[in-house]
Amino acid sequence: MVKVNTKILSILIIILILLLTSCSFAGGQSSSSLSQTIIIYGDSRTNHQIHQKIVDAIITTEPKVVFHTGDLVGNGLNPDHWTIFNEIVSDLIEVAEFYPALGNHENDSPLYFDNFVLPNNERWYSVEKDNLHFIILDSNSDCSISSEQYLWLEDDLKNISENIKFVIAIFHHPPFSTGGHAEDGKGLRQSIVPLFEQYSVNIVFNGHDHNYERSLCNNIYYIVTGGGGAPLSYQSYHRSQNSPYSQLFIRAYHFCKLSLINDQLIIEVYDINSNLIDRFVTD
């Protein structure tokens, strides 16, 4: 009979248990629990120092993808504005993919389209990142029922793959807001919002109003993230008192951070000093 060293045997058993536990964890971990940092912000025009500070704060989160809700520059027809913008985001675009939406201050300028290489017709397009489906729209263009953009959006929503966990729409003008501009100035509640509800879009991100606001309507979050550098907006007192949708309004420069962890989408909002000012979860 072979004499067994019980001490060595105990060590081997512990090592084996640790190896099995590690393999089980790695094998059982779904792809949706491995999240890359995704950032959304907007309205970076006007105050370049503020925009630079926002970009510097974003870079500290080690983002892999960044979306912009529009009004990147003060005047899209001015080449100098694009030079300044590109200088500010130069370090950011070295480490992250950058996907903008057209704002009204871009003025439909050829310089915008020269500055970026984007999918589809570059006005509206979709990309998939980290089991998230992002739809970028041009709210300056026709979004009415049966318009070219509306039909494209409907087709895109119909054909989202089954592995997608969340669907997120990004465009400039907010359907729901209590900020400084006219409420639903583009009439989107009558056109594309019903599509969002029909096809179970989870979150919509907009800009235009220079503040942070979280609204909820028919199980869809509507986030205004227009705190990238433009002069901050005040909340409309009348609309804030009468809105059944608005949950939180903060007048601050900021950006939004998205993380997909264990089939939950976690949205954290940070101000210019990287202080957490809002956090919510959808699943």
Secondary structure in CASP SS format (residue, H / E / C, confidence):
PFRMAT SS
TARGET T0000
AUTHOR 0000-0000-0000
METHOD secondary structure of the structure
MODEL  1
M C 1.00
V C 1.00
K C 1.00
V C 1.00
N C 1.00
T H 1.00
K H 1.00
I H 1.00
L H 1.00
S H 1.00
I H 1.00
L H 1.00
I H 1.00
I H 1.00
I H 1.00
L H 1.00
I H 1.00
L H 1.00
L H 1.00
L H 1.00
T H 1.00
S H 1.00
C H 1.00
S H 1.00
F H 1.00
A H 1.00
G H 1.00
G H 1.00
Q C 1.00
S C 1.00
S H 1.00
S H 1.00
S H 1.00
L C 1.00
S C 1.00
Q C 1.00
T C 1.00
I E 1.00
I E 1.00
I E 1.00
Y E 1.00
G C 1.00
D C 1.00
S C 1.00
R C 1.00
T C 1.00
N C 1.00
H H 1.00
Q H 1.00
I H 1.00
H H 1.00
Q H 1.00
K H 1.00
I H 1.00
V H 1.00
D H 1.00
A H 1.00
I H 1.00
I H 1.00
T C 1.00
T C 1.00
E C 1.00
P C 1.00
K C 1.00
V E 1.00
V E 1.00
F E 1.00
H E 1.00
T C 1.00
G C 1.00
D C 1.00
L C 1.00
V C 1.00
G C 1.00
N C 1.00
G C 1.00
L C 1.00
N C 1.00
P H 1.00
D H 1.00
H H 1.00
W H 1.00
T H 1.00
I H 1.00
F H 1.00
N H 1.00
E H 1.00
I H 1.00
V C 1.00
S H 1.00
D H 1.00
L H 1.00
I H 1.00
E H 1.00
V H 1.00
A C 1.00
E E 1.00
F E 1.00
Y E 1.00
P E 1.00
A C 1.00
L C 1.00
G C 1.00
N H 1.00
H H 1.00
E H 1.00
N C 1.00
D C 1.00
S C 1.00
P H 1.00
L H 1.00
Y H 1.00
F H 1.00
D H 1.00
N H 1.00
F C 1.00
V C 1.00
L C 1.00
P C 1.00
N C 1.00
N C 1.00
E C 1.00
R C 1.00
W C 1.00
Y E 1.00
S E 1.00
V E 1.00
E E 1.00
K E 1.00
D C 1.00
N C 1.00
L E 1.00
H E 1.00
F E 1.00
I E 1.00
I E 1.00
L C 1.00
D C 1.00
S C 1.00
N C 1.00
S C 1.00
D C 1.00
C C 1.00
S C 1.00
I C 1.00
S C 1.00
S C 1.00
E H 1.00
Q H 1.00
Y H 1.00
L H 1.00
W H 1.00
L H 1.00
E H 1.00
D H 1.00
D H 1.00
L H 1.00
K H 1.00
N C 1.00
I C 1.00
S C 1.00
E C 1.00
N C 1.00
I C 1.00
K C 1.00
F E 1.00
V E 1.00
I E 1.00
A E 1.00
I E 1.00
F C 1.00
H C 1.00
H C 1.00
P C 1.00
P C 1.00
F C 1.00
S C 1.00
T C 1.00
G C 1.00
G C 1.00
H C 1.00
A C 1.00
E C 1.00
D C 1.00
G C 1.00
K C 1.00
G C 1.00
L H 1.00
R H 1.00
Q H 1.00
S C 1.00
I H 1.00
V H 1.00
P H 1.00
L H 1.00
F H 1.00
E H 1.00
Q H 1.00
Y C 1.00
S C 1.00
V C 1.00
N C 1.00
I E 1.00
V E 1.00
F E 1.00
N E 1.00
G C 1.00
H C 1.00
D C 1.00
H C 1.00
N C 1.00
Y E 1.00
E E 1.00
R E 1.00
S E 1.00
L E 1.00
C E 1.00
N C 1.00
N C 1.00
I E 1.00
Y E 1.00
Y E 1.00
I E 1.00
V E 1.00
T E 1.00
G C 1.00
G C 1.00
G C 1.00
G C 1.00
A C 1.00
P C 1.00
L C 1.00
S C 1.00
Y C 1.00
Q C 1.00
S C 1.00
Y H 1.00
H H 1.00
R H 1.00
S H 1.00
Q H 1.00
N H 1.00
S C 1.00
P C 1.00
Y C 1.00
S E 1.00
Q E 1.00
L E 1.00
F E 1.00
I E 1.00
R C 1.00
A C 1.00
Y C 1.00
H E 1.00
F E 1.00
C E 1.00
K E 1.00
L E 1.00
S E 1.00
L E 1.00
I E 1.00
N C 1.00
D C 1.00
Q E 1.00
L E 1.00
I E 1.00
I E 1.00
E E 1.00
V E 1.00
Y E 1.00
D E 1.00
I C 1.00
N C 1.00
S C 1.00
N C 1.00
L E 1.00
I E 1.00
D E 1.00
R E 1.00
F E 1.00
V E 1.00
T E 1.00
D C 1.00
END
